[in-house]
Amino acid sequence: MSQEVEIQQLKDKIAYYEQIIQTMSTPIIPSIVPKTIMIPIVGYMFPERFENIETQTLMYIGENRDIENVVFDFTGVRLEDVVSFDYNDLAISISRLNGSLRLMGVRSIYVGFNPKFIREIVHASIHVEIETYKSFRAALNRLLSETNQTIASIYEVK
């Protein structure tokens, strides 16, 4: 096998694995709350990854027009995971995603921000207008209470 062919095969394999990683980096999970999805965000955060999260989310909602709420769960993101992402850029990215979802008629909720992460945003004097809750459970409870539902009522046998 020639060196050029081997290099091309390796490049193809890298592209294939990059596609798998990109797909896996934005899991979209239907919630127990009707018309709601959850997107857990775990690990290293950088501009290209956030752009992928935005793209995947908007595509999913475009294909599933019944979605009314998206809960982004940042519980798995540590302060160290965003060191290469300027906080101002992150705030702009979140605001842009929020605005896009609002234009689609979708409510976005953010949960699980690390206290150190919040402190860095506040210290940087960055103002982000978003709906937040301490945990995924708190957000789901809020959504359920707004519609006078309980988990039991969602799964009642009729």
DSSP file (Angstrom, degrees, kcal/mol; ACC not computed):
  #  RESIDUE AA STRUCTURE BP1 BP2  ACC     N-H-->O    O-->H-N    N-H-->O    O-->H-N    TCO  KAPPA ALPHA  PHI   PSI    X-CA   Y-CA   Z-CA
    1    1 A M              0   0    0      0, 0.0     2,-0.1     0, 0.0     0, 0.0   0.000 360.0 360.0 360.0 133.8    0.0    0.0    0.0
    2    2 A S     >  -     0   0    0      1,-0.1     4,-2.2     4,-0.0     5,-0.2  -0.334 360.0-118.7 -75.2 158.8    1.4    3.4   -0.9
    3    3 A Q  H  > S+     0   0    0      1,-0.2     4,-2.5     2,-0.2     5,-0.2   0.868 113.6  54.8 -65.1 -36.7    2.0    6.1    1.6
    4    4 A E  H  > S+     0   0    0      2,-0.2     4,-2.3     1,-0.2    -1,-0.2   0.901 109.1  47.2 -64.1 -41.5   -0.5    8.4   -0.1
    5    5 A V  H  > S+     0   0    0      2,-0.2     4,-2.4     1,-0.2    -2,-0.2   0.911 112.6  49.7 -66.3 -42.1   -3.3    5.8    0.1
    6    6 A E  H  X S+     0   0    0     -4,-2.2     4,-2.1     2,-0.2    -2,-0.2   0.904 110.7  49.6 -63.6 -41.6   -2.5    5.1    3.7
    7    7 A I  H  X S+     0   0    0     -4,-2.5     4,-2.4     2,-0.2    -1,-0.2   0.912 111.0  49.8 -63.6 -42.4   -2.6    8.8    4.6
    8    8 A Q  H  X S+     0   0    0     -4,-2.3     4,-2.5     2,-0.2    -2,-0.2   0.898 109.5  51.2 -64.2 -40.3   -6.0    9.2    2.8
    9    9 A Q  H  X S+     0   0    0     -4,-2.4     4,-2.2     2,-0.2    -1,-0.2   0.899 110.8  48.8 -62.8 -40.7   -7.4    6.2    4.6
   10   10 A L  H  X S+     0   0    0     -4,-2.1     4,-2.5     2,-0.2    -2,-0.2   0.900 110.5  50.6 -66.1 -40.6   -6.3    7.7    7.9
   11   11 A K  H  X S+     0   0    0     -4,-2.4     4,-2.4     2,-0.2    -2,-0.2   0.913 110.8  49.3 -62.5 -42.6   -7.8   11.1    7.0
   12   12 A D  H  X S+     0   0    0     -4,-2.5     4,-2.2     2,-0.2    -2,-0.2   0.896 111.0  49.8 -62.7 -40.6  -11.1    9.3    6.1
   13   13 A K  H  X S+     0   0    0     -4,-2.2     4,-2.5     2,-0.2    -2,-0.2   0.901 110.4  49.9 -66.0 -41.1  -11.1    7.5    9.4
   14   14 A I  H  X S+     0   0    0     -4,-2.5     4,-2.6     2,-0.2    -2,-0.2   0.926 110.8  49.4 -63.0 -44.4  -10.4   10.7   11.3
   15   15 A A  H  X S+     0   0    0     -4,-2.4     4,-2.0     2,-0.2    -2,-0.2   0.900 110.7  51.2 -61.1 -40.7  -13.3   12.5    9.5
   16   16 A Y  H  X S+     0   0    0     -4,-2.2     4,-1.9     1,-0.2    -2,-0.2   0.935 112.6  44.8 -62.1 -47.5  -15.6    9.5   10.3
   17   17 A Y  H  X S+     0   0    0     -4,-2.5     4,-2.6     1,-0.2    -2,-0.2   0.851 109.6  55.6 -67.7 -34.6  -14.7    9.6   14.0
   18   18 A E  H  X S+     0   0    0     -4,-2.6     4,-2.5     2,-0.2    -1,-0.2   0.898 107.4  50.5 -62.6 -39.3  -15.0   13.4   14.1
   19   19 A Q  H  X S+     0   0    0     -4,-2.0     4,-2.3     2,-0.2    -2,-0.2   0.906 110.4  49.3 -64.8 -41.6  -18.6   13.0   12.8
   20   20 A I  H  X S+     0   0    0     -4,-1.9     4,-2.6     2,-0.2    -2,-0.2   0.933 112.3  47.8 -62.2 -46.2  -19.4   10.4   15.5
   21   21 A I  H  X S+     0   0    0     -4,-2.6     4,-1.6     1,-0.2    -2,-0.2   0.913 111.1  51.1 -61.6 -43.2  -18.0   12.7   18.2
   22   22 A Q  H  < S+     0   0    0     -4,-2.5     4,-0.3     1,-0.2    -1,-0.2   0.907 112.2  46.6 -62.2 -41.7  -20.0   15.6   16.9
   23   23 A T  H >< S+     0   0    0     -4,-2.3     3,-1.0     1,-0.2    -2,-0.2   0.909 114.4  46.8 -66.2 -42.5  -23.2   13.6   16.9
   24   24 A M  H 3< S+     0   0    0     -4,-2.6    -1,-0.2     1,-0.2    -2,-0.2   0.712  98.5  70.9 -73.5 -20.2  -22.6   12.2   20.4
   25   25 A S  T 3< S+     0   0    0     -4,-1.6    17,-0.2     1,-0.3    -1,-0.2   0.599 102.1  44.2 -75.7  -9.0  -21.7   15.6   21.8
   26   26 A T  S <  S+     0   0    0     -3,-1.0     2,-0.3    -4,-0.3    -1,-0.3  -0.560  72.4 178.7-134.0  71.2  -25.3   16.8   21.5
   27   27 A P        -     0   0    0      0, 0.0     2,-0.6     0, 0.0    -3,-0.1  -0.559  14.5-154.9 -72.4 136.7  -27.7   14.1   22.7
   28   28 A I        -     0   0    0     -2,-0.3    11,-0.2    11,-0.1    -2,-0.0  -0.962  12.0-168.9-116.3 118.5  -31.3   15.2   22.6
   29   29 A I  E     -A   38   0A   0      9,-2.9     9,-3.0    -2,-0.6     2,-0.1  -0.918  21.2-127.7-116.0 122.0  -33.5   13.4   25.1
   30   30 A P  E     -A   37   0A   0      0, 0.0     7,-0.2     0, 0.0     2,-0.1  -0.448  32.8-135.2 -62.6 138.0  -37.3   13.5   25.1
   31   31 A S        -     0   0    0      5,-2.8     5,-0.2     2,-0.3     4,-0.1  -0.451  16.9-117.0 -91.7 164.9  -38.5   14.5   28.6
   32   32 A I  S    S+     0   0    0     -2,-0.1    -1,-0.1     2,-0.1     5,-0.1   0.725 100.2  84.6 -70.6 -21.2  -41.3   13.0   30.6
   33   33 A V  S >  S-     0   0    0      1,-0.1     3,-1.2     3,-0.1    -2,-0.3  -0.728  97.5-108.4 -81.2 124.0  -42.9   16.4   30.4
   34   34 A P  T 3  S+     0   0    0      0, 0.0     3,-0.1     0, 0.0    -2,-0.1  -0.171  97.7  12.2 -54.7 143.4  -44.8   16.5   27.1
   35   35 A K  T 3  S+     0   0    0      1,-0.2    33,-3.0    -4,-0.1    34,-2.0   0.737 105.3 114.3  63.6  26.8  -43.4   18.7   24.3
   36   36 A T  E <   - b   0  69A   0     -3,-1.2    -5,-2.8    -5,-0.2     2,-0.3  -0.983  43.3-171.6-130.9 137.4  -40.1   19.1   26.2
   37   37 A I  E     -Ab  30  70A   0     32,-2.1    34,-2.7    -2,-0.4     2,-0.4  -0.904  12.1-144.6-122.5 157.1  -36.6   17.9   25.4
   38   38 A M  E     -Ab  29  71A   0     -9,-3.0    -9,-2.9    -2,-0.3    34,-0.2  -0.959   6.0-165.5-119.8 139.9  -33.5   17.9   27.5
   39   39 A I  E     - b   0  72A   0     32,-3.0    34,-2.1    -2,-0.4     2,-0.3  -0.905  11.9-154.5-124.6 102.1  -30.0   18.5   26.1
   40   40 A P  E     - b   0  73A   0      0, 0.0     2,-0.6     0, 0.0    34,-0.2  -0.599   5.2-158.4 -76.8 133.5  -27.3   17.5   28.6
   41   41 A I  E     +     0   0A   0     32,-3.2    35,-0.6    -2,-0.3     2,-0.4  -0.955  18.4 173.8-116.2 116.4  -24.0   19.3   28.1
   42   42 A V  E     - b   0  76A   0     -2,-0.6    35,-0.2   -17,-0.2     2,-0.1  -0.952  36.2  -9.3-127.3 139.1  -21.0   17.6   29.5
   43   43 A G  S    S+     0   0    0     33,-2.3    38,-0.1    -2,-0.4    -2,-0.0  -0.304  99.3  20.0  85.7-160.3  -17.3   18.2   29.4
   44   44 A Y        -     0   0    0     33,-0.1     2,-0.5    -2,-0.1    38,-0.2  -0.188  61.5-158.8 -58.0 129.4  -15.1   20.6   27.5
   45   45 A M        +     0   0    0     36,-3.7    39,-0.3    -4,-0.1    40,-0.2  -0.948  21.3 155.0-117.1 128.1  -16.8   23.6   26.0
   46   46 A F    >>  -     0   0    0     -2,-0.5     4,-2.3    38,-0.1     3,-0.6  -0.946  54.8 -95.7-145.2 163.2  -15.4   25.6   23.1
   47   47 A P  H 3> S+     0   0    0      0, 0.0     4,-2.4     0, 0.0     5,-0.2   0.858 120.7  50.2 -53.0 -44.4  -17.0   27.8   20.4
   48   48 A E  H 3> S+     0   0    0      1,-0.2     4,-1.8     2,-0.2     5,-0.1   0.874 111.2  49.8 -64.5 -36.3  -17.3   25.2   17.7
   49   49 A R  H <> S+     0   0    0     -3,-0.6     4,-2.5     2,-0.2    -1,-0.2   0.923 110.7  48.7 -68.2 -43.3  -18.9   22.7   20.1
   50   50 A F  H  X S+     0   0    0     -4,-2.3     4,-2.5     1,-0.2    -2,-0.2   0.895 109.7  52.9 -63.7 -37.5  -21.5   25.3   21.2
   51   51 A E  H  X S+     0   0    0     -4,-2.4     4,-2.6    -5,-0.3    -1,-0.2   0.892 108.8  50.1 -62.5 -38.8  -22.2   26.1   17.6
   52   52 A N  H  X S+     0   0    0     -4,-1.8     4,-3.0     2,-0.2     5,-0.3   0.904 109.0  51.5 -65.1 -41.8  -22.8   22.4   17.0
   53   53 A I  H  X S+     0   0    0     -4,-2.5     4,-2.4     2,-0.2    -2,-0.2   0.929 111.7  47.7 -59.4 -45.3  -25.2   22.3   20.0
   54   54 A E  H  X S+     0   0    0     -4,-2.5     4,-2.5     2,-0.2     5,-0.2   0.937 113.8  46.5 -61.3 -47.9  -27.1   25.2   18.5
   55   55 A T  H  X S+     0   0    0     -4,-2.6     4,-2.4     1,-0.2     5,-0.2   0.932 114.0  46.7 -62.2 -47.8  -27.2   23.7   15.0
   56   56 A Q  H  X S+     0   0    0     -4,-3.0     4,-2.4     1,-0.2    -1,-0.2   0.901 113.4  49.7 -62.7 -41.4  -28.3   20.2   16.3
   57   57 A T  H  X S+     0   0    0     -4,-2.4     4,-2.5    -5,-0.3     5,-0.2   0.944 112.6  45.5 -63.2 -48.9  -31.0   21.8   18.6
   58   58 A L  H  X S+     0   0    0     -4,-2.5     4,-2.1     1,-0.2    -1,-0.2   0.876 113.5  50.2 -64.9 -37.6  -32.5   24.0   15.9
   59   59 A M  H  X S+     0   0    0     -4,-2.4     4,-1.7    -5,-0.2    -1,-0.2   0.925 110.8  49.4 -65.2 -44.0  -32.5   21.1   13.3
   60   60 A Y  H  X S+     0   0    0     -4,-2.4     4,-1.5     1,-0.2    -2,-0.2   0.925 112.8  46.4 -61.3 -45.5  -34.2   18.8   15.8
   61   61 A I  H  < S+     0   0    0     -4,-2.5     6,-0.2     1,-0.2    -1,-0.2   0.873 108.7  56.0 -66.8 -36.2  -36.9   21.4   16.6
   62   62 A G  H  < S+     0   0    0     -4,-2.1     3,-0.3     1,-0.2    -1,-0.2   0.852 113.5  41.0 -61.8 -33.6  -37.4   22.1   12.9
   63   63 A E  H  < S+     0   0    0     -4,-1.7     2,-0.4     1,-0.2    -1,-0.2   0.674 119.6  45.8 -86.3 -19.5  -38.1   18.4   12.4
   64   64 A N    ><  +     0   0    0     -4,-1.5     3,-1.9    -5,-0.2    -1,-0.2  -0.701  66.8 174.8-125.3  76.4  -40.2   18.1   15.6
   65   65 A R  T 3   +     0   0    0     -2,-0.4    -1,-0.1    -3,-0.3    -4,-0.1   0.549  69.0  72.1 -66.6  -8.7  -42.5   21.1   15.5
   66   66 A D  T 3   +     0   0    0      2,-0.0    -1,-0.3   -30,-0.0     2,-0.2   0.570  69.7 112.5 -83.1  -7.4  -44.4   20.0   18.6
   67   67 A I    <   +     0   0    0     -3,-1.9   -31,-0.2    -6,-0.2     3,-0.1  -0.484  32.5 166.1 -69.3 129.2  -41.5   20.9   20.9
   68   68 A E        +     0   0    0    -33,-3.0    39,-3.0     1,-0.3     2,-0.4   0.610  60.8  40.2-114.2 -22.6  -42.3   23.8   23.1
   69   69 A N  E     -bc  36 107A   0    -34,-2.0   -32,-2.1    37,-0.2     2,-0.4  -0.988  54.5-169.2-135.5 139.0  -39.6   23.6   25.8
   70   70 A V  E     -bc  37 108A   0     37,-2.7    39,-2.9    -2,-0.4     2,-0.6  -0.994   8.2-161.5-126.0 126.0  -35.8   22.9   25.7
   71   71 A V  E     -bc  38 109A   0    -34,-2.7   -32,-3.0    -2,-0.4     2,-0.6  -0.932   4.2-160.0-108.9 116.6  -33.9   22.3   28.9
   72   72 A F  E     -bc  39 110A   0     37,-3.2    39,-2.7    -2,-0.6     2,-0.8  -0.861   8.4-156.0 -95.3 118.7  -30.2   22.7   28.6
   73   73 A D  E     +bc  40 111A   0    -34,-2.1   -32,-3.2    -2,-0.6     3,-0.4  -0.849  19.5 174.5-104.2 108.0  -28.4   20.9   31.5
   74   74 A F  E >   +     0   0A   0     37,-3.3     3,-2.2    -2,-0.8    40,-0.3   0.191  45.6 114.9 -93.8  14.2  -25.0   22.3   32.2
   75   75 A T  E 3  S+     0   0A   0      1,-0.3    -1,-0.2    36,-0.2   -33,-0.1   0.842  75.4  52.9 -54.9 -35.6  -24.5   20.1   35.3
   76   76 A G  E 3  S+b   42   0A   0    -35,-0.6   -33,-2.3    -3,-0.4     2,-0.6   0.295  88.3  95.5 -86.4  10.7  -21.6   18.2   33.7
   77   77 A V    <   -     0   0    0     -3,-2.2    37,-0.4    35,-0.3     2,-0.2  -0.905  57.4-165.4-106.0 119.2  -19.7   21.4   32.7
   78   78 A R    >   -     0   0    0     -2,-0.6     3,-1.3     1,-0.1     4,-0.4  -0.566  35.8-106.8 -96.1 163.9  -16.9   22.4   35.1
   79   79 A L  G >  S+     0   0    0      1,-0.3     3,-1.5    -2,-0.2     4,-0.1   0.885 121.6  56.7 -55.6 -40.2  -15.1   25.7   35.3
   80   80 A E  G >  S+     0   0    0      1,-0.3     3,-0.9     2,-0.2    -1,-0.3   0.743  96.5  66.0 -64.3 -22.6  -12.0   24.0   33.8
   81   81 A D  G <  S+     0   0    0     -3,-1.3   -36,-3.7     1,-0.2    -1,-0.3   0.607 104.6  42.5 -77.1 -11.1  -14.1   22.9   30.8
   82   82 A V  G X  S+     0   0    0     -3,-1.5     3,-1.7    -4,-0.4    -1,-0.2   0.202  74.9 112.4-118.7  15.8  -14.7   26.4   29.6
   83   83 A V  T <  S+     0   0    0     -3,-0.9    -1,-0.1     1,-0.3    -2,-0.1   0.820  82.2  47.5 -62.1 -29.8  -11.2   28.0   30.0
   84   84 A S  T 3  S+     0   0    0    -39,-0.3     2,-0.7    -4,-0.2    -1,-0.3   0.466  98.4  81.6 -89.3   1.2  -10.7   28.3   26.3
   85   85 A F  S <  S-     0   0    0     -3,-1.7    -1,-0.1   -40,-0.2     5,-0.1  -0.907  84.2-130.5-109.6 106.8  -14.2   29.8   25.8
   86   86 A D     >  -     0   0    0     -2,-0.7     4,-2.5     1,-0.1     5,-0.2  -0.310  15.8-130.9 -54.1 132.4  -14.2   33.5   26.6
   87   87 A Y  H  > S+     0   0    0      1,-0.2     4,-2.5     2,-0.2     5,-0.2   0.845 107.4  53.3 -60.6 -35.8  -17.1   34.2   29.0
   88   88 A N  H  > S+     0   0    0      2,-0.2     4,-2.3     1,-0.2    -1,-0.2   0.923 110.1  47.6 -64.2 -43.6  -18.3   37.1   26.9
   89   89 A D  H  > S+     0   0    0      2,-0.2     4,-2.5     1,-0.2    -2,-0.2   0.889 111.4  51.2 -63.8 -38.8  -18.4   34.9   23.8
   90   90 A L  H  X S+     0   0    0     -4,-2.5     4,-2.7     2,-0.2    -2,-0.2   0.922 109.9  49.3 -63.5 -43.8  -20.2   32.2   25.8
   91   91 A A  H  X S+     0   0    0     -4,-2.5     4,-2.5     1,-0.2    -2,-0.2   0.902 111.8  48.7 -62.2 -41.2  -22.8   34.7   26.9
   92   92 A I  H  X S+     0   0    0     -4,-2.3     4,-2.5     2,-0.2    -1,-0.2   0.904 111.3  50.4 -64.5 -41.4  -23.3   35.9   23.3
   93   93 A S  H  X S+     0   0    0     -4,-2.5     4,-2.4     2,-0.2    -2,-0.2   0.916 111.6  47.1 -63.5 -43.8  -23.6   32.3   22.1
   94   94 A I  H  X S+     0   0    0     -4,-2.7     4,-2.7     2,-0.2    -2,-0.2   0.915 113.1  49.3 -64.1 -42.5  -26.2   31.5   24.8
   95   95 A S  H  X S+     0   0    0     -4,-2.5     4,-2.6     2,-0.2    -2,-0.2   0.898 110.9  50.0 -63.0 -40.7  -28.1   34.7   23.9
   96   96 A R  H  X S+     0   0    0     -4,-2.5     4,-2.4     2,-0.2    -2,-0.2   0.927 112.6  46.5 -64.3 -44.9  -28.0   33.9   20.2
   97   97 A L  H  X S+     0   0    0     -4,-2.4     4,-2.5     2,-0.2     5,-0.2   0.923 112.3  51.3 -62.3 -44.3  -29.3   30.4   20.9
   98   98 A N  H  X S+     0   0    0     -4,-2.7     4,-2.4     1,-0.2    -2,-0.2   0.923 111.1  47.9 -57.5 -46.8  -32.0   31.8   23.2
   99   99 A G  H  X S+     0   0    0     -4,-2.6     4,-2.2     2,-0.2    -1,-0.2   0.891 110.6  51.0 -63.5 -41.7  -33.1   34.3   20.5
  100  100 A S  H  X S+     0   0    0     -4,-2.4     4,-1.1     2,-0.2    -1,-0.2   0.924 112.3  46.6 -62.3 -44.8  -33.2   31.6   17.8
  101  101 A L  H  <>S+     0   0    0     -4,-2.5     5,-2.9     1,-0.2     3,-0.4   0.904 110.0  53.3 -65.2 -40.8  -35.4   29.4   19.9
  102  102 A R  H ><5S+     0   0    0     -4,-2.4     3,-1.6     1,-0.2    -1,-0.2   0.899 105.5  54.1 -60.7 -40.7  -37.7   32.3   20.9
  103  103 A L  H 3<5S+     0   0    0     -4,-2.2    -1,-0.2     1,-0.3    -2,-0.2   0.789 107.5  51.5 -63.9 -26.4  -38.2   33.0   17.2
  104  104 A M  T 3<5S-     0   0    0     -4,-1.1    -1,-0.3    -3,-0.4    -2,-0.2   0.430 122.4-109.4 -87.6   0.2  -39.2   29.4   16.7
  105  105 A G  T < 5S+     0   0    0     -3,-1.6     2,-0.4     1,-0.3    -3,-0.2   0.753  75.3 134.8  79.1  25.0  -41.7   29.8   19.5
  106  106 A V      < -     0   0    0     -5,-2.9     2,-0.4    -6,-0.1    -1,-0.3  -0.901  51.4-135.7-113.6 135.7  -39.7   27.6   21.9
  107  107 A R  E     -c   69   0A   0    -39,-3.0   -37,-2.7    -2,-0.4     2,-0.5  -0.742  18.9-154.0 -87.3 129.2  -38.9   28.3   25.5
  108  108 A S  E     -c   70   0A   0     -2,-0.4    23,-0.6   -39,-0.2     2,-0.4  -0.905  11.0-174.0-109.4 135.9  -35.3   27.6   26.5
  109  109 A I  E     -cd  71 131A   0    -39,-2.9   -37,-3.2    -2,-0.5     2,-0.4  -0.975   8.8-154.5-127.8 138.6  -34.4   26.8   30.1
  110  110 A Y  E     +cd  72 132A   0     21,-2.8    23,-1.9    -2,-0.4     2,-0.3  -0.950  17.7 174.7-118.7 133.9  -30.9   26.4   31.5
  111  111 A V  E     +cd  73 133A   0    -39,-2.7   -37,-3.3    -2,-0.4    23,-0.2  -0.911  47.7  33.2-134.0 159.6  -30.1   24.4   34.5
  112  112 A G        +     0   0    0     21,-1.1   -35,-0.3    22,-0.4     2,-0.2   0.688  59.5 171.7  77.3  21.6  -27.1   23.2   36.5
  113  113 A F        -     0   0    0     20,-0.4    -1,-0.2    -3,-0.1   -38,-0.1  -0.466  38.2-115.7 -65.9 134.5  -24.6   26.1   36.1
  114  114 A N     >  -     0   0    0    -37,-0.4     4,-2.4   -40,-0.3     3,-0.2  -0.475  17.9-127.2 -67.1 135.5  -21.6   25.6   38.4
  115  115 A P  H  > S+     0   0    0      0, 0.0     4,-2.4     0, 0.0     5,-0.1   0.858 111.3  51.0 -55.8 -36.8  -21.4   28.3   41.1
  116  116 A K  H  > S+     0   0    0      2,-0.2     4,-2.1     1,-0.2     5,-0.1   0.895 108.9  51.5 -66.7 -38.5  -17.8   29.1   40.1
  117  117 A F  H  > S+     0   0    0     -3,-0.2     4,-1.9     2,-0.2    -1,-0.2   0.919 110.4  48.2 -62.3 -45.5  -18.9   29.4   36.5
  118  118 A I  H  X S+     0   0    0     -4,-2.4     4,-2.7     1,-0.2    -2,-0.2   0.912 109.0  54.0 -61.9 -43.0  -21.7   31.8   37.5
  119  119 A R  H  X S+     0   0    0     -4,-2.4     4,-3.1     1,-0.2     5,-0.2   0.906 106.9  51.3 -59.4 -42.2  -19.2   33.8   39.6
  120  120 A E  H  X S+     0   0    0     -4,-2.1     4,-1.6     2,-0.2    -1,-0.2   0.899 110.9  47.8 -62.9 -40.3  -16.9   34.2   36.6
  121  121 A I  H  <>S+     0   0    0     -4,-1.9     5,-2.1     2,-0.2    -2,-0.2   0.924 114.4  46.1 -66.0 -43.9  -19.8   35.5   34.4
  122  122 A V  H ><5S+     0   0    0     -4,-2.7     3,-1.8     1,-0.2    -2,-0.2   0.919 111.7  51.3 -65.2 -43.8  -20.9   37.9   37.1
  123  123 A H  H 3<5S+     0   0    0     -4,-3.1    -1,-0.2     1,-0.3    -2,-0.2   0.808 106.0  55.4 -64.0 -29.0  -17.3   39.2   37.7
  124  124 A A  T 3<5S-     0   0    0     -4,-1.6    -1,-0.3    -5,-0.2    -2,-0.2   0.430 112.8-123.8 -82.1   2.5  -16.9   39.7   34.0
  125  125 A S  T < 5 +     0   0    0     -3,-1.8     2,-0.5     1,-0.2    -3,-0.2   0.857  54.8 158.8  57.1  38.8  -20.0   42.0   34.2
  126  126 A I      < -     0   0    0     -5,-2.1     2,-0.6     2,-0.0    -1,-0.2  -0.817  28.2-155.9 -95.2 128.1  -21.8   39.9   31.6
  127  127 A H        +     0   0    0     -2,-0.5     2,-0.5    -3,-0.1    -5,-0.0  -0.917  13.8 178.6-108.2 120.3  -25.6   40.2   31.5
  128  128 A V        -     0   0    0     -2,-0.6     2,-1.2     2,-0.1   -36,-0.1  -0.985  21.4-146.9-123.8 125.0  -27.4   37.3   30.1
  129  129 A E        +     0   0    0     -2,-0.5     2,-0.3     2,-0.0    -2,-0.0  -0.729  47.8 132.5 -93.4  90.2  -31.2   37.3   30.0
  130  130 A I        -     0   0    0     -2,-1.2     2,-0.6   -20,-0.0   -21,-0.1  -0.951  59.4-112.0-138.4 157.6  -32.1   33.6   30.4
  131  131 A E  E     +d  109   0A   0    -23,-0.6   -21,-2.8    -2,-0.3     2,-0.3  -0.801  44.7 180.0 -89.4 123.8  -34.5   31.4   32.5
  132  132 A T  E     -d  110   0A   0     -2,-0.6     2,-0.3   -23,-0.2   -21,-0.2  -0.909  17.4-174.6-128.9 153.7  -32.5   29.3   34.9
  133  133 A Y  E     -d  111   0A   0    -23,-1.9   -21,-1.1    -2,-0.3   -20,-0.4  -0.957  35.4-117.6-139.4 158.2  -33.1   26.7   37.6
  134  134 A K  S    S+     0   0    0     -2,-0.3   -22,-0.4   -23,-0.2     2,-0.3   0.872  92.0   5.4 -64.4 -38.5  -30.8   25.0   40.0
  135  135 A S  S  > S-     0   0    0    -24,-0.2     4,-1.9     1,-0.1     5,-0.1  -0.915  71.7-107.7-144.5 166.6  -31.5   21.5   38.6
  136  136 A F  H  > S+     0   0    0     -2,-0.3     4,-2.6     1,-0.2     5,-0.2   0.897 119.8  54.6 -60.9 -42.0  -33.2   19.6   35.9
  137  137 A R  H  > S+     0   0    0      1,-0.2     4,-2.7     2,-0.2    -1,-0.2   0.909 106.2  50.9 -59.9 -43.9  -35.7   18.3   38.5
  138  138 A A  H  > S+     0   0    0      1,-0.2     4,-2.0     2,-0.2    -1,-0.2   0.904 111.1  48.7 -62.5 -41.1  -36.6   21.9   39.5
  139  139 A A  H  X S+     0   0    0     -4,-1.9     4,-2.4     2,-0.2    -2,-0.2   0.922 112.5  47.5 -65.2 -43.9  -37.1   22.9   35.9
  140  140 A L  H  X S+     0   0    0     -4,-2.6     4,-2.7     1,-0.2     5,-0.2   0.903 110.1  52.6 -65.2 -40.2  -39.4   19.9   35.2
  141  141 A N  H  X S+     0   0    0     -4,-2.7     4,-2.6    -5,-0.2    -1,-0.2   0.907 109.8  49.9 -60.1 -40.6  -41.4   20.6   38.4
  142  142 A R  H  X S+     0   0    0     -4,-2.0     4,-2.0     2,-0.2    -2,-0.2   0.933 111.0  48.1 -62.9 -46.7  -41.9   24.2   37.2
  143  143 A L  H  X S+     0   0    0     -4,-2.4     4,-0.8     1,-0.2    -2,-0.2   0.901 113.6  47.9 -62.3 -40.7  -43.1   23.1   33.8
  144  144 A L  H ><>S+     0   0    0     -4,-2.7     5,-2.8     1,-0.2     3,-0.8   0.917 110.4  50.9 -65.6 -43.5  -45.4   20.6   35.4
  145  145 A S  H ><5S+     0   0    0     -4,-2.6     3,-1.2     1,-0.2    -1,-0.2   0.847 103.0  60.1 -65.8 -32.4  -46.8   23.0   37.9
  146  146 A E  H 3<5S+     0   0    0     -4,-2.0    -1,-0.2     1,-0.3    -2,-0.2   0.773 113.3  37.6 -65.1 -25.1  -47.5   25.6   35.1
  147  147 A T  T <<5S-     0   0    0     -3,-0.8    -1,-0.3    -4,-0.8    -2,-0.2   0.213 113.1-116.9-109.6  13.3  -49.8   23.1   33.4
  148  148 A N  T < 5S+     0   0    0     -3,-1.2     2,-0.3     1,-0.2    -3,-0.2   0.874  71.0 135.4  52.2  41.9  -51.3   21.7   36.7
  149  149 A Q      < -     0   0    0     -5,-2.8     2,-0.3    -6,-0.1    -1,-0.2  -0.757  40.1-160.7-114.0 162.1  -49.8   18.3   35.9
  150  150 A T     >  -     0   0    0     -2,-0.3     4,-1.6    -3,-0.1     5,-0.1  -0.886  37.6-107.3-129.9 166.2  -47.9   15.7   37.9
  151  151 A I  H  > S+     0   0    0     -2,-0.3     4,-1.3     1,-0.2     3,-0.2   0.909 122.2  53.7 -60.0 -40.2  -45.8   12.9   36.7
  152  152 A A  H  4 S+     0   0    0      1,-0.2     4,-0.2     2,-0.2    -1,-0.2   0.889 105.7  52.5 -61.9 -39.4  -48.6   10.5   37.8
  153  153 A S  H >4 S+     0   0    0      1,-0.2     3,-0.6     2,-0.2    -1,-0.2   0.815 104.3  56.8 -69.2 -28.6  -51.1   12.4   35.7
  154  154 A I  H 3< S+     0   0    0     -4,-1.6    -1,-0.2     1,-0.2    -2,-0.2   0.877 114.7  37.7 -66.7 -36.8  -48.9   12.2   32.6
  155  155 A Y  T 3< S+     0   0    0     -4,-1.3    -1,-0.2    -3,-0.2    -2,-0.2   0.224  83.2 135.6-103.9  14.3  -48.8    8.4   32.8
  156  156 A E    <   -     0   0    0     -3,-0.6     2,-0.5    -4,-0.2    -3,-0.1  -0.380  58.8-119.9 -62.1 138.1  -52.4    7.7   34.0
  157  157 A V              0   0    0      1,-0.1    -1,-0.1    -2,-0.1    -2,-0.1  -0.687 360.0 360.0 -80.6 128.3  -54.1    4.9   32.2
  158  158 A K              0   0    0     -2,-0.5    -1,-0.1    -3,-0.0    -2,-0.1   0.383 360.0 360.0-111.4 360.0  -57.1    6.1   30.3
